[in-house]
Amino acid sequence: MPARDNFHSLMRIGPVQIGTYRDRYGRTKHAAVCMADRCGWSADFSSRSAAQLAARTHRCTVR
């Protein structure tokens, strides 16, 4: 069975987008991804508040 990459509950804080998904074990995870060109930062979190805190404190080094 192919992996499903279905994100829901999307929100955006500055250049960072946060989405909720289920991993292959059925656990709810939250991904934070910087959408700025050439930044490449992303991280997975187990709580939405941690993902929001990371999004608020993220600073792109690429300008």
Secondary structure, DSSP 8 states (H G I E B T S, - for coil): -------EEEEEETTEEEEEEE-TTS-EEEEEEE-STTT--EEEESSHHHHHHHHHH---S--
